[in-house]
């Protein structure tokens, strides 16, 4: 996230899947950078329950969890794959 300071992309994929603890996202400055770099779409991958229970992140993750929690990808062969939040 630190390298995106001052930059934007159309789509941002934020991977938090290897996180076992909230860690550096508790820093509000890093959270703001992570959540504000996407112009068209922000996709966050991670354990929702871990981050939703963090006091500093509750307002942000409450807004994220109010949105769809599934991602549908279409393979080049035409078959769709769906991932759903657990």
Phi and psi in degrees as a GROMACS rama.xvg file:
@    title "Ramachandran Plot"
@    xaxis  label "Phi"
@    yaxis  label "Psi"
@TYPE xy
-59.9326  -33.8401  UNK-2
-74.3594  -12.1719  UNK-3
-90.3724  2.39982  UNK-4
-55.424  120.758  UNK-5
83.4739  1.39922  UNK-6
-117.294  159.22  UNK-7
-137.31  156.324  UNK-8
-134.122  160.471  UNK-9
-62.0423  -46.7028  UNK-10
-127.739  140.415  UNK-11
-126.691  128.953  UNK-12
-106.094  111.862  UNK-13
-102.918  109.965  UNK-14
-97.8718  117.762  UNK-15
-120.518  21.6963  UNK-16
-70.8273  -24.6715  UNK-17
-92.7506  5.75223  UNK-18
-81.1325  128.191  UNK-19
-104.955  -20.0857  UNK-20
-133.869  158.991  UNK-21
-64.5501  -42.8917  UNK-22
64.4488  -134.63  UNK-23
-70.0826  -11.0063  UNK-24
-70.2083  -14.4394  UNK-25
-64.0608  -22.8414  UNK-26
-71.9006  115.026  UNK-27
-58.917  -33.1862  UNK-28
-62.8842  -41.9577  UNK-29
-69.1238  -36.7649  UNK-30
-62.6304  -42.9884  UNK-31
-61.813  -43.6712  UNK-32
-61.8735  -45.7263  UNK-33
-62.1386  -38.8201  UNK-34
-89.1057  -8.26301  UNK-35
-118.696  12.2733  UNK-36
-91.0851  -11.2618  UNK-37
-97.5091  132.564  UNK-38
-87.0524  -41.0883  UNK-39
-111.085  -31.3499  UNK-40
-160.501  136.062  UNK-41
-121.268  123.11  UNK-42
-118.897  120.552  UNK-43
-111.208  124.105  UNK-44
-111.981  126.4  UNK-45
171.231  -177.959  UNK-46
-83.7372  105.302  UNK-47
-57.2172  -41.8292  UNK-48
-62.9162  -37.7925  UNK-49
-59.7606  -46.0502  UNK-50
-82.9825  -30.593  UNK-51
-67.2766  -26.1423  UNK-52
-87.0112  -1.16151  UNK-53
-86.2041  123.76  UNK-54
-55.366  -46.3125  UNK-55
-65.4966  -27.4627  UNK-56
-99.7545  -6.48105  UNK-57
-53.5351  -47.7931  UNK-58
-61.0733  -42.8598  UNK-59
-67.5488  -47.3183  UNK-60
-73.8405  -23.2768  UNK-61
-64.8538  -40.098  UNK-62
-67.0551  -39.9443  UNK-63
-65.9452  -40.6809  UNK-64
-73.4305  -14.4061  UNK-65
-76.7613  -11.7773  UNK-66
-95.4011  170.421  UNK-67
-55.9442  141.928  UNK-68
-111.653  16.7729  UNK-69
-115.807  147.895  UNK-70
-124.509  127.818  UNK-71
-110.784  126.248  UNK-72
-115.33  144.429  UNK-73
-111.488  119.44  UNK-74
-73.4797  162.405  UNK-75
-63.1376  -22.8624  UNK-76
-81.8795  -3.91138  UNK-77
98.256  -11.5043  UNK-78
-78.3899  135.621  UNK-79
-93.1808  145.283  UNK-80
-124.091  134.524  UNK-81
-120.457  131.682  UNK-82
-111.34  138.054  UNK-83
-127.299  144.353  UNK-84
-62.4244  139.354  UNK-85
